[in-house]
């Protein structure tokens, strides 16, 4: 168990992280949100390792088509195995269509060896998607879970007795600050409805909460996967870094100034440095030690204390149950996948 430590934070921020050079020549790798920031840099690392297939996704069609060109320019790769796909986590319809398209394509015959669920967002104004969920809650958590569940059969299909597939969910050290609003969660009528309510908390708290929910989802998923597991699932935190995560603040000069100063004061990593733990979790590391766990600076690290308390465990179980129930209504494939591939918790 762990609490956030400012000393540990700077120790990790200053640490030089290794560049992974694993063998992915026979593997199919997917990076969600691969057109910018750590998603792009992770895709560059993967492209240099020359996987059999590299699926790159983003929510904008023009940027989606541009990504392979950028990767070819950065790596010298001929782009033969790079496949761009449109995916908007702000829309359940987009996630459902994406999964259906992947399943229908011949390239899915082998399955999917690595899924890096990287795309995320941070906004200050309370905003709802067309699916009527708060945007950070849907993009960072609900759609991420939906995508992970719908892609689970492909991850299982690609696994073998000697090599598990990998699901890497990009979280944050901010998850340590996400439990503050959960003190009375046992009295909530509905976990999802409460978190989705406009009056629940502000933008910063919502972001941190979404990151805590990601860690809980991965732990609950790992507990339900068979043993030995065909899919190693973990969360990673890339560290504080220069990124486009706060792009909704770009038109506010004071916000840009604050973010720039914070980057200096808190030793922000470059996107390349931030991407290295993602790549490590995807193709390197001790599978047994990583499964269901949280990685920071390419090492398994303790999650926040709250997760291990009786209250945290009860909340996590309720969160799983409500999430699966809700997403089962979004896509009828979800309950079938859960029944076929997961054990009872």
C-alpha positions in Angstrom: 0.0 0.0 0.0 1.2 3.5 -0.6 0.4 7.2 -0.3 1.6 9.9 -2.7 5.1 11.1 -1.7 6.6 14.3 -3.1 10.1 12.9 -2.4 9.3 9.7 -4.3 7.7 11.8 -7.1 10.9 13.8 -7.8 13.0 10.7 -7.4 11.0 9.0 -10.2 10.8 12.1 -12.4 14.6 12.4 -12.4 15.1 8.7 -13.1 16.5 7.7 -16.5 14.1 5.1 -18.0 15.3 2.3 -20.3 14.4 2.1 -23.9 12.7 -1.3 -24.5 13.9 -3.4 -27.4 11.8 -6.4 -27.1 11.0 -8.9 -29.9 7.6 -8.1 -31.3 8.2 -9.3 -34.9 5.4 -11.8 -34.8 3.0 -9.6 -32.7 0.0 -7.4 -33.4 0.2 -4.2 -31.4 -2.5 -1.5 -30.9 -2.0 2.0 -29.5 -5.1 4.0 -28.7 -4.6 7.7 -29.1 -1.5 7.3 -31.2 -1.3 10.6 -33.0 0.1 12.8 -30.3 2.0 12.9 -27.0 3.0 9.7 -25.3 0.7 7.7 -27.6 2.7 8.9 -30.6 6.0 8.3 -28.9 5.0 4.8 -27.9 4.0 4.1 -31.5 7.4 5.3 -32.6 9.1 2.9 -30.3 6.9 0.0 -31.5 7.4 0.9 -35.1 11.1 0.7 -34.6 10.7 -2.7 -33.2 8.9 -3.7 -36.4 5.8 -5.6 -35.1 3.9 -7.8 -37.6 1.0 -5.3 -37.4 0.8 -1.9 -35.6 -2.7 -0.5 -35.3 -2.8 3.2 -34.6 -6.0 5.0 -33.6 -7.2 8.5 -33.1 -10.6 10.2 -33.1 -10.0 12.5 -36.0 -10.1 11.0 -39.5 -7.5 13.3 -41.0 -5.1 12.9 -38.1 -5.7 9.2 -38.2 -4.6 9.0 -41.8 -1.6 11.2 -41.1 -0.2 9.1 -38.2 1.4 6.4 -40.4 3.2 9.1 -42.4 4.6 10.6 -39.2 5.7 7.2 -38.0 7.4 6.5 -41.4 9.2 9.8 -41.2 10.3 9.3 -37.7 11.5 5.6 -38.0 12.3 5.0 -41.7 9.7 2.2 -41.7 8.0 1.6 -45.0 4.6 1.6 -43.3 3.5 -1.8 -44.6 2.3 -3.1 -41.3 0.9 0.2 -39.9 -2.9 0.3 -40.0 -4.7 3.5 -38.9 -8.2 3.1 -37.5 -10.8 5.7 -36.4 -11.8 5.5 -32.7 -13.5 8.2 -30.5 -13.8 7.2 -26.9 -16.2 10.0 -26.4 -18.8 7.9 -28.3 -20.0 4.4 -27.4 -21.2 4.0 -31.0 -17.6 4.7 -32.2 -16.2 2.1 -29.8 -18.8 -0.5 -30.9 -18.2 0.2 -34.6 -14.4 0.0 -34.0 -14.6 -3.4 -32.4 -17.0 -4.7 -35.1 -14.6 -3.5 -37.8 -11.6 -5.0 -36.2 -13.4 -8.4 -35.8 -14.5 -8.3 -39.4 -11.1 -7.6 -40.8 -8.8 -10.4 -41.9 -6.0 -8.9 -39.9 -7.8 -10.0 -36.7 -7.4 -13.7 -37.6 -4.2 -13.9 -35.4 -5.8 -11.9 -32.6 -4.2 -8.9 -30.8 -1.1 -9.4 -28.7 -0.9 -5.9 -27.2 -3.5 -3.3 -26.5 -2.3 0.0 -25.0 -5.3 1.9 -23.9 -3.8 5.3 -23.8 -6.3 7.9 -25.0 -7.6 10.2 -22.3 -8.8 13.7 -21.7 -8.9 16.4 -19.0 -11.4 19.3 -19.1 -12.4 21.9 -16.5 -15.9 22.6 -17.6 -18.6 20.0 -16.9 -19.5 18.6 -20.3 -21.7 15.6 -21.2 -21.2 13.4 -24.3 -24.0 12.5 -26.7 -24.3 9.3 -24.5 -25.2 11.5 -21.5 -22.1 10.8 -19.5 -19.6 13.4 -18.2 -16.9 13.5 -20.8 -13.9 12.5 -18.6 -15.9 9.7 -17.0 -16.8 8.3 -20.4 -13.5 8.8 -22.2 -11.1 7.9 -19.4 -13.2 5.1 -17.8 -16.4 3.8 -19.3 -15.3 3.7 -23.0 -11.9 2.4 -22.0 -13.6 -0.5 -20.2 -16.0 -1.1 -23.1 -13.1 -1.2 -25.5 -11.0 -3.5 -23.2 -13.9 -6.0 -22.9 -14.8 -6.0 -26.6 -11.1 -6.6 -27.5 -10.6 -9.3 -24.8 -11.5 -12.2 -27.2 -8.8 -11.0 -29.6 -6.2 -10.7 -26.8 -7.0 -14.2 -25.6 -6.8 -15.5 -29.2 -3.3 -14.2 -29.7 -2.0 -15.7 -26.4 -0.2 -19.0 -26.0 0.9 -21.2 -23.1 4.3 -19.5 -23.2 3.3 -15.9 -23.8 0.3 -14.0 -22.5 -1.1 -11.0 -24.4 -0.9 -7.6 -22.7 -3.6 -5.0 -21.8 -1.9 -1.8 -20.7 -4.2 0.9 -19.3 -2.6 4.4 -18.9 -3.4 5.8 -15.5 -1.7 8.5 -13.5 -0.2 9.2 -10.1 -3.3 11.4 -9.8 -5.2 8.3 -8.8 -3.7 8.8 -5.3 -5.9 11.9 -5.0 -9.1 10.3 -6.4 -10.4 8.7 -3.2 -11.2 11.9 -1.3 -14.7 12.1 -2.7 -15.5 8.5 -1.8 -15.9 8.8 2.0 -19.7 8.2 1.9 -19.7 5.9 -1.1 -21.3 3.1 0.8 -24.5 5.2 1.1 -24.7 6.0 -2.6 -27.7 4.5 -4.4 -25.6 4.2 -7.6 -21.9 4.6 -8.0 -22.0 5.5 -11.7 -24.9 7.9 -11.4 -23.3 9.7 -8.4 -20.0 10.2 -10.2 -21.8 11.4 -13.3 -23.7 14.1 -11.4 -22.7 17.7 -12.1 -22.6 18.6 -8.4 -20.3 15.7 -7.5 -17.0 17.4 -7.9 -14.9 19.7 -10.0 -12.7 19.0 -13.1 -9.5 18.2 -11.3 -11.2 15.8 -8.9 -13.0 14.2 -11.8 -9.8 13.5 -13.6 -8.1 12.0 -10.6 -11.2 10.0 -9.9 -11.2 8.6 -13.4 -7.6 7.5 -12.9 -8.5 5.7 -9.7 -11.4 3.9 -11.4 -9.0 2.7 -14.1 -6.7 1.1 -11.5 -9.7 -0.5 -9.8 -11.0 -1.9 -13.1 -7.7 -3.5 -14.0 -7.5 -5.1 -10.5 -11.0 -6.4 -10.8 -10.4 -7.7 -14.3 -7.2 -9.5 -13.3 -9.0 -11.2 -10.4 -11.5 -12.6 -12.9 -9.2 -13.8 -15.6 -8.2 -17.5 -15.5 -5.1 -18.7 -13.8 -2.7 -19.0 -15.6 -3.9 -15.9 -17.4 -4.0 -15.6 -21.2 -3.9 -11.8 -20.8 -1.7 -9.8 -18.4 -3.5 -6.6 -17.5 -1.8 -3.7 -15.7 -2.0 0.1 -15.3 0.9 2.4 -15.8 1.6 6.0 -14.9 3.9 7.8 -17.3 4.8 10.6 -14.9 4.1 14.3 -15.1 5.1 15.3 -18.6 4.6 17.9 -21.3 1.5 16.9 -23.3 -1.7 18.0 -25.0 -3.8 16.5 -22.2 -4.9 20.0 -21.1 -5.5 21.3 -24.6 -8.9 22.7 -23.7 -7.0 25.3 -21.7 -4.9 26.5 -24.7 -7.1 29.6 -25.2 -6.5 30.8 -21.7 -3.2 32.6 -21.3 -3.1 32.2 -17.5 -3.6 28.5 -17.8 -0.9 28.1 -20.4 1.4 30.1 -18.1 0.6 28.0 -15.1 1.1 24.7 -17.0 4.5 26.0 -18.4 5.7 26.9 -14.9 4.4 23.6 -13.5 6.5 21.8 -16.1 9.6 23.5 -14.9 8.9 23.3 -11.1 7.8 19.7 -11.3 10.5 18.4 -13.7 8.1 17.5 -16.5 9.2 14.6 -18.6 9.3 14.7 -22.4 6.6 12.7 -24.2 9.3 10.2 -25.2 10.3 9.6 -21.6 6.7 9.3 -20.5 6.0 6.7 -23.2 8.8 4.3 -22.0 6.8 2.7 -19.1 3.9 2.1 -21.6 6.3 0.2 -23.9 7.9 -1.6 -21.1 4.6 -2.9 -19.8 3.5 -3.9 -23.3 6.5 -6.1 -24.2 8.9 -6.5 -21.3 8.8 -7.1 -17.5 7.8 -10.0 -15.3 4.3 -11.1 -16.4 3.3 -12.6 -13.0 4.6 -9.6 -11.1 2.8 -7.1 -13.4 -0.6 -8.8 -13.6 -3.3 -6.6 -12.0 -0.8 -4.2 -10.8 0.3 -0.6 -11.2 3.6 0.4 -12.8 5.6 3.6 -12.5 9.0 4.2 -14.0 9.1 0.7 -15.5 8.6 -0.9 -12.1 5.7 -2.4 -10.2 4.7 0.1 -7.6 2.1 0.1 -4.8 -1.3 1.5 -5.6 -3.1 4.0 -3.3 -3.9 2.9 0.2 -7.7 3.3 -0.2 -7.8 0.4 -2.7 -6.8 -2.1 0.0 -9.2 -0.8 2.7 -12.5 -2.6 3.4 -14.3 0.4 2.0 -12.1 0.5 -1.1 -12.6 -3.2 -1.8 -16.4 -2.8 -1.4 -16.5 0.2 -3.7 -14.3 -1.5 -6.3 -16.7 -4.5 -6.4 -19.7 -2.3 -6.7 -18.0 -0.3 -9.5 -17.3 -3.5 -11.4 -20.8 -4.8 -11.1 -22.5 -1.5 -12.1 -20.0 -0.9 -15.0 -20.6 -4.3 -16.5 -24.4 -4.0 -16.1 -24.3 -0.6 -17.7 -22.1 -1.6 -20.6 -24.1 -4.7 -21.2 -26.9 -2.4 -22.1 -24.7 -0.5 -24.4 -23.4 -3.5 -26.3 -24.9 -7.0 -26.1 -21.5 -8.6 -26.7 -20.3 -7.5 -23.2 -22.3 -10.1 -21.1 -21.4 -12.9 -23.5 -17.6 -12.0 -23.3 -17.7 -11.7 -19.6 -19.4 -15.1 -19.2 -17.1 -16.8 -21.7 -13.7 -15.4 -20.7 -13.9 -14.4 -17.0 -14.5 -16.1 -13.7 -16.9 -15.0 -11.0 -15.3 -12.5 -8.7 
